[in-house]
Amino acid sequence: MLERPDAVLAVIPLLAISGVLVRAAITTTGIATGLLAAPLAPVGYLAALAFVFRELLTGPVAKQAA
């Protein structure tokens, strides 16, 4: 059975790689779209970091600390 900590640990790498995958998908579909896709790579890493901070500030860890 999938529990919350397992789901959180599974989502973090998926978010981190999502920016790279979107960038790769955009660059392979056309010519000169690499310039448009350049800032998309760090977005996935920032989304993963924001998710971790959200879990720490509003998740079960924060509720137990309060």
PDB file of N, CA, C and O in Angstrom, chain B, residues numbered from 101:
ATOM      1  N   MET B 101       0.836  -1.172   0.000  1.00  0.00           N
ATOM      2  CA  MET B 101       0.000   0.000   0.000  1.00  0.00           C
ATOM      3  C   MET B 101       0.891   1.249   0.000  1.00  0.00           C
ATOM      4  O   MET B 101       1.871   1.327   0.741  1.00  0.00           O
ATOM      5  N   LEU B 102       0.542   2.190  -0.818  1.00  0.00           N
ATOM      6  CA  LEU B 102       1.310   3.423  -0.955  1.00  0.00           C
ATOM      7  C   LEU B 102       0.871   4.426   0.108  1.00  0.00           C
ATOM      8  O   LEU B 102      -0.296   4.812   0.170  1.00  0.00           O
ATOM      9  N   GLU B 103       1.813   4.837   0.932  1.00  0.00           N
ATOM     10  CA  GLU B 103       1.512   5.805   1.986  1.00  0.00           C
ATOM     11  C   GLU B 103       2.085   7.168   1.617  1.00  0.00           C
ATOM     12  O   GLU B 103       2.820   7.298   0.638  1.00  0.00           O
ATOM     13  N   ARG B 104       1.744   8.170   2.401  1.00  0.00           N
ATOM     14  CA  ARG B 104       2.149   9.541   2.097  1.00  0.00           C
ATOM     15  C   ARG B 104       3.667   9.714   1.980  1.00  0.00           C
ATOM     16  O   ARG B 104       4.117  10.324   1.010  1.00  0.00           O
ATOM     17  N   PRO B 105       4.482   9.205   2.922  1.00  0.00           N
ATOM     18  CA  PRO B 105       5.927   9.394   2.776  1.00  0.00           C
ATOM     19  C   PRO B 105       6.484   8.766   1.497  1.00  0.00           C
ATOM     20  O   PRO B 105       7.405   9.308   0.885  1.00  0.00           O
ATOM     21  N   ASP B 106       5.928   7.631   1.099  1.00  0.00           N
ATOM     22  CA  ASP B 106       6.369   6.999  -0.141  1.00  0.00           C
ATOM     23  C   ASP B 106       6.014   7.860  -1.350  1.00  0.00           C
ATOM     24  O   ASP B 106       6.815   8.002  -2.275  1.00  0.00           O
ATOM     25  N   ALA B 107       4.821   8.428  -1.338  1.00  0.00           N
ATOM     26  CA  ALA B 107       4.401   9.279  -2.455  1.00  0.00           C
ATOM     27  C   ALA B 107       5.249  10.550  -2.530  1.00  0.00           C
ATOM     28  O   ALA B 107       5.609  10.996  -3.619  1.00  0.00           O
ATOM     29  N   VAL B 108       5.564  11.126  -1.379  1.00  0.00           N
ATOM     30  CA  VAL B 108       6.396  12.335  -1.360  1.00  0.00           C
ATOM     31  C   VAL B 108       7.773  12.034  -1.926  1.00  0.00           C
ATOM     32  O   VAL B 108       8.303  12.803  -2.727  1.00  0.00           O
ATOM     33  N   LEU B 109       8.346  10.921  -1.511  1.00  0.00           N
ATOM     34  CA  LEU B 109       9.674  10.556  -2.014  1.00  0.00           C
ATOM     35  C   LEU B 109       9.652  10.216  -3.505  1.00  0.00           C
ATOM     36  O   LEU B 109      10.668  10.369  -4.182  1.00  0.00           O
ATOM     37  N   ALA B 110       8.532   9.765  -4.017  1.00  0.00           N
ATOM     38  CA  ALA B 110       8.429   9.465  -5.445  1.00  0.00           C
ATOM     39  C   ALA B 110       8.227  10.729  -6.275  1.00  0.00           C
ATOM     40  O   ALA B 110       8.683  10.794  -7.416  1.00  0.00           O
ATOM     41  N   VAL B 111       7.554  11.729  -5.720  1.00  0.00           N
ATOM     42  CA  VAL B 111       7.240  12.945  -6.470  1.00  0.00           C
ATOM     43  C   VAL B 111       8.464  13.840  -6.643  1.00  0.00           C
ATOM     44  O   VAL B 111       8.592  14.511  -7.667  1.00  0.00           O
ATOM     45  N   ILE B 112       9.361  13.861  -5.664  1.00  0.00           N
ATOM     46  CA  ILE B 112      10.502  14.777  -5.711  1.00  0.00           C
ATOM     47  C   ILE B 112      11.364  14.564  -6.964  1.00  0.00           C
ATOM     48  O   ILE B 112      11.616  15.535  -7.676  1.00  0.00           O
ATOM     49  N   PRO B 113      11.830  13.336  -7.271  1.00  0.00           N
ATOM     50  CA  PRO B 113      12.631  13.195  -8.491  1.00  0.00           C
ATOM     51  C   PRO B 113      11.823  13.408  -9.770  1.00  0.00           C
ATOM     52  O   PRO B 113      12.368  13.858 -10.778  1.00  0.00           O
ATOM     53  N   LEU B 114      10.524  13.086  -9.735  1.00  0.00           N
ATOM     54  CA  LEU B 114       9.699  13.331 -10.919  1.00  0.00           C
ATOM     55  C   LEU B 114       9.584  14.819 -11.223  1.00  0.00           C
ATOM     56  O   LEU B 114       9.634  15.228 -12.383  1.00  0.00           O
ATOM     57  N   LEU B 115       9.431  15.617 -10.186  1.00  0.00           N
ATOM     58  CA  LEU B 115       9.394  17.069 -10.399  1.00  0.00           C
ATOM     59  C   LEU B 115      10.740  17.594 -10.877  1.00  0.00           C
ATOM     60  O   LEU B 115      10.803  18.465 -11.745  1.00  0.00           O
ATOM     61  N   ALA B 116      11.817  17.059 -10.307  1.00  0.00           N
ATOM     62  CA  ALA B 116      13.147  17.540 -10.673  1.00  0.00           C
ATOM     63  C   ALA B 116      13.461  17.265 -12.135  1.00  0.00           C
ATOM     64  O   ALA B 116      14.078  18.100 -12.796  1.00  0.00           O
ATOM     65  N   ILE B 117      13.055  16.126 -12.647  1.00  0.00           N
ATOM     66  CA  ILE B 117      13.386  15.775 -14.031  1.00  0.00           C
ATOM     67  C   ILE B 117      12.364  16.340 -15.019  1.00  0.00           C
ATOM     68  O   ILE B 117      12.617  16.352 -16.223  1.00  0.00           O
ATOM     69  N   SER B 118      11.214  16.808 -14.528  1.00  0.00           N
ATOM     70  CA  SER B 118      10.173  17.277 -15.442  1.00  0.00           C
ATOM     71  C   SER B 118      10.621  18.477 -16.275  1.00  0.00           C
ATOM     72  O   SER B 118      10.262  18.575 -17.448  1.00  0.00           O
ATOM     73  N   GLY B 119      11.394  19.383 -15.693  1.00  0.00           N
ATOM     74  CA  GLY B 119      11.861  20.533 -16.463  1.00  0.00           C
ATOM     75  C   GLY B 119      12.779  20.127 -17.590  1.00  0.00           C
ATOM     76  O   GLY B 119      12.703  20.683 -18.686  1.00  0.00           O
ATOM     77  N   VAL B 120      13.651  19.161 -17.335  1.00  0.00           N
ATOM     78  CA  VAL B 120      14.562  18.671 -18.368  1.00  0.00           C
ATOM     79  C   VAL B 120      13.779  17.954 -19.461  1.00  0.00           C
ATOM     80  O   VAL B 120      14.084  18.107 -20.644  1.00  0.00           O
ATOM     81  N   LEU B 121      12.775  17.174 -19.074  1.00  0.00           N
ATOM     82  CA  LEU B 121      11.976  16.456 -20.075  1.00  0.00           C
ATOM     83  C   LEU B 121      11.167  17.411 -20.946  1.00  0.00           C
ATOM     84  O   LEU B 121      11.055  17.201 -22.153  1.00  0.00           O
ATOM     85  N   VAL B 122      10.612  18.439 -20.356  1.00  0.00           N
ATOM     86  CA  VAL B 122       9.863  19.428 -21.151  1.00  0.00           C
ATOM     87  C   VAL B 122      10.805  20.149 -22.099  1.00  0.00           C
ATOM     88  O   VAL B 122      10.466  20.390 -23.258  1.00  0.00           O
ATOM     89  N   ARG B 123      11.983  20.492 -21.610  1.00  0.00           N
ATOM     90  CA  ARG B 123      12.968  21.160 -22.465  1.00  0.00           C
ATOM     91  C   ARG B 123      13.361  20.262 -23.642  1.00  0.00           C
ATOM     92  O   ARG B 123      13.455  20.729 -24.777  1.00  0.00           O
ATOM     93  N   ALA B 124      13.589  18.982 -23.372  1.00  0.00           N
ATOM     94  CA  ALA B 124      13.957  18.053 -24.433  1.00  0.00           C
ATOM     95  C   ALA B 124      12.821  17.877 -25.436  1.00  0.00           C
ATOM     96  O   ALA B 124      13.062  17.795 -26.640  1.00  0.00           O
ATOM     97  N   ALA B 125      11.598  17.820 -24.948  1.00  0.00           N
ATOM     98  CA  ALA B 125      10.455  17.668 -25.851  1.00  0.00           C
ATOM     99  C   ALA B 125      10.297  18.877 -26.758  1.00  0.00           C
ATOM    100  O   ALA B 125       9.988  18.728 -27.940  1.00  0.00           O
ATOM    101  N   ILE B 126      10.505  20.066 -26.221  1.00  0.00           N
ATOM    102  CA  ILE B 126      10.363  21.274 -27.041  1.00  0.00           C
ATOM    103  C   ILE B 126      11.494  21.369 -28.057  1.00  0.00           C
ATOM    104  O   ILE B 126      11.257  21.741 -29.206  1.00  0.00           O
ATOM    105  N   THR B 127      12.715  21.041 -27.656  1.00  0.00           N
ATOM    106  CA  THR B 127      13.835  21.186 -28.589  1.00  0.00           C
ATOM    107  C   THR B 127      13.815  20.145 -29.691  1.00  0.00           C
ATOM    108  O   THR B 127      14.328  20.397 -30.781  1.00  0.00           O
ATOM    109  N   THR B 128      13.237  18.984 -29.436  1.00  0.00           N
ATOM    110  CA  THR B 128      13.199  17.964 -30.484  1.00  0.00           C
ATOM    111  C   THR B 128      12.051  18.164 -31.461  1.00  0.00           C
ATOM    112  O   THR B 128      12.039  17.545 -32.524  1.00  0.00           O
ATOM    113  N   THR B 129      11.098  19.004 -31.130  1.00  0.00           N
ATOM    114  CA  THR B 129       9.952  19.169 -32.025  1.00  0.00           C
ATOM    115  C   THR B 129      10.137  20.224 -33.098  1.00  0.00           C
ATOM    116  O   THR B 129       9.368  20.263 -34.058  1.00  0.00           O
ATOM    117  N   GLY B 130      11.129  21.073 -32.958  1.00  0.00           N
ATOM    118  CA  GLY B 130      11.282  22.102 -33.976  1.00  0.00           C
ATOM    119  C   GLY B 130      12.670  22.721 -33.985  1.00  0.00           C
ATOM    120  O   GLY B 130      13.511  22.458 -33.125  1.00  0.00           O
ATOM    121  N   ILE B 131      12.869  23.556 -34.997  1.00  0.00           N
ATOM    122  CA  ILE B 131      14.152  24.248 -35.148  1.00  0.00           C
ATOM    123  C   ILE B 131      14.049  25.608 -34.455  1.00  0.00           C
ATOM    124  O   ILE B 131      13.017  26.275 -34.531  1.00  0.00           O
ATOM    125  N   ALA B 132      15.109  26.004 -33.793  1.00  0.00           N
ATOM    126  CA  ALA B 132      15.242  27.297 -33.117  1.00  0.00           C
ATOM    127  C   ALA B 132      14.345  27.435 -31.901  1.00  0.00           C
ATOM    128  O   ALA B 132      14.134  28.546 -31.413  1.00  0.00           O
ATOM    129  N   THR B 133      13.811  26.325 -31.403  1.00  0.00           N
ATOM    130  CA  THR B 133      13.038  26.415 -30.166  1.00  0.00           C
ATOM    131  C   THR B 133      13.928  26.189 -28.947  1.00  0.00           C
ATOM    132  O   THR B 133      13.453  26.290 -27.816  1.00  0.00           O
ATOM    133  N   GLY B 134      15.188  25.890 -29.151  1.00  0.00           N
ATOM    134  CA  GLY B 134      16.107  25.701 -28.033  1.00  0.00           C
ATOM    135  C   GLY B 134      16.277  26.958 -27.213  1.00  0.00           C
ATOM    136  O   GLY B 134      16.475  26.888 -26.000  1.00  0.00           O
ATOM    137  N   LEU B 135      16.202  28.106 -27.860  1.00  0.00           N
ATOM    138  CA  LEU B 135      16.295  29.368 -27.128  1.00  0.00           C
ATOM    139  C   LEU B 135      15.084  29.589 -26.235  1.00  0.00           C
ATOM    140  O   LEU B 135      15.198  30.183 -25.162  1.00  0.00           O
ATOM    141  N   LEU B 136      13.933  29.116 -26.674  1.00  0.00           N
ATOM    142  CA  LEU B 136      12.734  29.261 -25.861  1.00  0.00           C
ATOM    143  C   LEU B 136      12.717  28.286 -24.700  1.00  0.00           C
ATOM    144  O   LEU B 136      12.135  28.576 -23.655  1.00  0.00           O
ATOM    145  N   ALA B 137      13.346  27.136 -24.870  1.00  0.00           N
ATOM    146  CA  ALA B 137      13.305  26.093 -23.854  1.00  0.00           C
ATOM    147  C   ALA B 137      14.421  26.216 -22.829  1.00  0.00           C
ATOM    148  O   ALA B 137      14.413  25.489 -21.835  1.00  0.00           O
ATOM    149  N   ALA B 138      15.366  27.097 -23.033  1.00  0.00           N
ATOM    150  CA  ALA B 138      16.519  27.192 -22.128  1.00  0.00           C
ATOM    151  C   ALA B 138      16.146  27.419 -20.671  1.00  0.00           C
ATOM    152  O   ALA B 138      16.725  26.758 -19.809  1.00  0.00           O
ATOM    153  N   PRO B 139      15.212  28.316 -20.337  1.00  0.00           N
ATOM    154  CA  PRO B 139      14.918  28.514 -18.923  1.00  0.00           C
ATOM    155  C   PRO B 139      14.035  27.436 -18.306  1.00  0.00           C
ATOM    156  O   PRO B 139      13.761  27.500 -17.107  1.00  0.00           O
ATOM    157  N   LEU B 140      13.583  26.458 -19.068  1.00  0.00           N
ATOM    158  CA  LEU B 140      12.693  25.443 -18.519  1.00  0.00           C
ATOM    159  C   LEU B 140      13.421  24.389 -17.676  1.00  0.00           C
ATOM    160  O   LEU B 140      12.799  23.776 -16.809  1.00  0.00           O
ATOM    161  N   ALA B 141      14.685  24.169 -17.900  1.00  0.00           N
ATOM    162  CA  ALA B 141      15.401  23.125 -17.157  1.00  0.00           C
ATOM    163  C   ALA B 141      15.423  23.391 -15.659  1.00  0.00           C
ATOM    164  O   ALA B 141      15.135  22.469 -14.897  1.00  0.00           O
ATOM    165  N   PRO B 142      15.744  24.585 -15.190  1.00  0.00           N
ATOM    166  CA  PRO B 142      15.756  24.801 -13.735  1.00  0.00           C
ATOM    167  C   PRO B 142      14.372  24.852 -13.102  1.00  0.00           C
ATOM    168  O   PRO B 142      14.263  24.782 -11.878  1.00  0.00           O
ATOM    169  N   VAL B 143      13.322  24.972 -13.890  1.00  0.00           N
ATOM    170  CA  VAL B 143      11.979  25.047 -13.330  1.00  0.00           C
ATOM    171  C   VAL B 143      11.626  23.762 -12.590  1.00  0.00           C
ATOM    172  O   VAL B 143      10.990  23.805 -11.537  1.00  0.00           O
ATOM    173  N   GLY B 144      12.031  22.629 -13.131  1.00  0.00           N
ATOM    174  CA  GLY B 144      11.752  21.362 -12.462  1.00  0.00           C
ATOM    175  C   GLY B 144      12.457  21.257 -11.124  1.00  0.00           C
ATOM    176  O   GLY B 144      11.880  20.785 -10.145  1.00  0.00           O
ATOM    177  N   TYR B 145      13.702  21.697 -11.083  1.00  0.00           N
ATOM    178  CA  TYR B 145      14.446  21.663  -9.821  1.00  0.00           C
ATOM    179  C   TYR B 145      13.832  22.611  -8.799  1.00  0.00           C
ATOM    180  O   TYR B 145      13.760  22.283  -7.614  1.00  0.00           O
ATOM    181  N   LEU B 146      13.392  23.772  -9.241  1.00  0.00           N
ATOM    182  CA  LEU B 146      12.748  24.725  -8.334  1.00  0.00           C
ATOM    183  C   LEU B 146      11.400  24.202  -7.840  1.00  0.00           C
ATOM    184  O   LEU B 146      11.022  24.437  -6.692  1.00  0.00           O
ATOM    185  N   ALA B 147      10.679  23.496  -8.706  1.00  0.00           N
ATOM    186  CA  ALA B 147       9.406  22.907  -8.292  1.00  0.00           C
ATOM    187  C   ALA B 147       9.629  21.824  -7.242  1.00  0.00           C
ATOM    188  O   ALA B 147       8.867  21.726  -6.280  1.00  0.00           O
ATOM    189  N   ALA B 148      10.672  21.009  -7.422  1.00  0.00           N
ATOM    190  CA  ALA B 148      10.980  19.984  -6.428  1.00  0.00           C
ATOM    191  C   ALA B 148      11.382  20.613  -5.104  1.00  0.00           C
ATOM    192  O   ALA B 148      10.966  20.142  -4.046  1.00  0.00           O
ATOM    193  N   LEU B 149      12.177  21.662  -5.147  1.00  0.00           N
ATOM    194  CA  LEU B 149      12.591  22.349  -3.931  1.00  0.00           C
ATOM    195  C   LEU B 149      11.393  22.988  -3.227  1.00  0.00           C
ATOM    196  O   LEU B 149      11.279  22.915  -2.003  1.00  0.00           O
ATOM    197  N   ALA B 150      10.512  23.605  -3.989  1.00  0.00           N
ATOM    198  CA  ALA B 150       9.307  24.202  -3.406  1.00  0.00           C
ATOM    199  C   ALA B 150       8.419  23.135  -2.778  1.00  0.00           C
ATOM    200  O   ALA B 150       7.811  23.371  -1.734  1.00  0.00           O
ATOM    201  N   PHE B 151       8.340  21.965  -3.406  1.00  0.00           N
ATOM    202  CA  PHE B 151       7.547  20.866  -2.861  1.00  0.00           C
ATOM    203  C   PHE B 151       8.122  20.381  -1.536  1.00  0.00           C
ATOM    204  O   PHE B 151       7.376  20.106  -0.596  1.00  0.00           O
ATOM    205  N   VAL B 152       9.436  20.276  -1.459  1.00  0.00           N
ATOM    206  CA  VAL B 152      10.082  19.853  -0.215  1.00  0.00           C
ATOM    207  C   VAL B 152       9.819  20.870   0.883  1.00  0.00           C
ATOM    208  O   VAL B 152       9.470  20.488   2.000  1.00  0.00           O
ATOM    209  N   PHE B 153       9.978  22.154   0.592  1.00  0.00           N
ATOM    210  CA  PHE B 153       9.718  23.180   1.596  1.00  0.00           C
ATOM    211  C   PHE B 153       8.256  23.202   2.016  1.00  0.00           C
ATOM    212  O   PHE B 153       7.949  23.425   3.187  1.00  0.00           O
ATOM    213  N   ARG B 154       7.355  22.972   1.072  1.00  0.00           N
ATOM    214  CA  ARG B 154       5.932  22.936   1.405  1.00  0.00           C
ATOM    215  C   ARG B 154       5.642  21.776   2.342  1.00  0.00           C
ATOM    216  O   ARG B 154       4.879  21.923   3.297  1.00  0.00           O
ATOM    217  N   GLU B 155       6.240  20.637   2.078  1.00  0.00           N
ATOM    218  CA  GLU B 155       6.050  19.481   2.954  1.00  0.00           C
ATOM    219  C   GLU B 155       6.608  19.747   4.350  1.00  0.00           C
ATOM    220  O   GLU B 155       6.015  19.340   5.349  1.00  0.00           O
ATOM    221  N   LEU B 156       7.740  20.424   4.413  1.00  0.00           N
ATOM    222  CA  LEU B 156       8.331  20.702   5.718  1.00  0.00           C
ATOM    223  C   LEU B 156       7.546  21.747   6.506  1.00  0.00           C
ATOM    224  O   LEU B 156       7.478  21.682   7.733  1.00  0.00           O
ATOM    225  N   LEU B 157       6.951  22.711   5.797  1.00  0.00           N
ATOM    226  CA  LEU B 157       6.259  23.796   6.482  1.00  0.00           C
ATOM    227  C   LEU B 157       4.784  23.515   6.757  1.00  0.00           C
ATOM    228  O   LEU B 157       4.237  24.030   7.733  1.00  0.00           O
ATOM    229  N   THR B 158       4.131  22.713   5.923  1.00  0.00           N
ATOM    230  CA  THR B 158       2.692  22.479   6.101  1.00  0.00           C
ATOM    231  C   THR B 158       2.331  21.011   6.203  1.00  0.00           C
ATOM    232  O   THR B 158       1.163  20.683   6.411  1.00  0.00           O
ATOM    233  N   GLY B 159       3.289  20.128   6.065  1.00  0.00           N
ATOM    234  CA  GLY B 159       3.013  18.699   6.109  1.00  0.00           C
ATOM    235  C   GLY B 159       2.952  18.145   7.518  1.00  0.00           C
ATOM    236  O   GLY B 159       2.835  18.898   8.485  1.00  0.00           O
ATOM    237  N   PRO B 160       3.030  16.846   7.632  1.00  0.00           N
ATOM    238  CA  PRO B 160       2.960  16.199   8.945  1.00  0.00           C
ATOM    239  C   PRO B 160       4.100  16.595   9.883  1.00  0.00           C
ATOM    240  O   PRO B 160       3.917  16.607  11.100  1.00  0.00           O
ATOM    241  N   VAL B 161       5.256  16.914   9.345  1.00  0.00           N
ATOM    242  CA  VAL B 161       6.388  17.318  10.187  1.00  0.00           C
ATOM    243  C   VAL B 161       6.055  18.615  10.916  1.00  0.00           C
ATOM    244  O   VAL B 161       6.329  18.743  12.109  1.00  0.00           O
ATOM    245  N   ALA B 162       5.479  19.560  10.220  1.00  0.00           N
ATOM    246  CA  ALA B 162       5.125  20.839  10.843  1.00  0.00           C
ATOM    247  C   ALA B 162       4.002  20.654  11.852  1.00  0.00           C
ATOM    248  O   ALA B 162       3.992  21.316  12.890  1.00  0.00           O
ATOM    249  N   LYS B 163       3.054  19.764  11.566  1.00  0.00           N
ATOM    250  CA  LYS B 163       1.950  19.536  12.503  1.00  0.00           C
ATOM    251  C   LYS B 163       2.446  18.874  13.780  1.00  0.00           C
ATOM    252  O   LYS B 163       1.932  19.161  14.862  1.00  0.00           O
ATOM    253  N   GLN B 164       3.432  17.998  13.675  1.00  0.00           N
ATOM    254  CA  GLN B 164       3.968  17.358  14.878  1.00  0.00           C
ATOM    255  C   GLN B 164       4.802  18.342  15.691  1.00  0.00           C
ATOM    256  O   GLN B 164       4.861  18.233  16.916  1.00  0.00           O
ATOM    257  N   ALA B 165       5.445  19.297  15.031  1.00  0.00           N
ATOM    258  CA  ALA B 165       6.277  20.269  15.741  1.00  0.00           C
ATOM    259  C   ALA B 165       5.434  21.331  16.456  1.00  0.00           C
ATOM    260  O   ALA B 165       5.884  21.952  17.419  1.00  0.00           O
ATOM    261  N   ALA B 166       4.219  21.523  15.976  1.00  0.00           N
ATOM    262  CA  ALA B 166       3.360  22.569  16.572  1.00  0.00           C
ATOM    263  C   ALA B 166       2.720  22.145  17.872  1.00  0.00           C
ATOM    264  O   ALA B 166       1.978  22.920  18.477  1.00  0.00           O
TER     265      ALA B 166
END
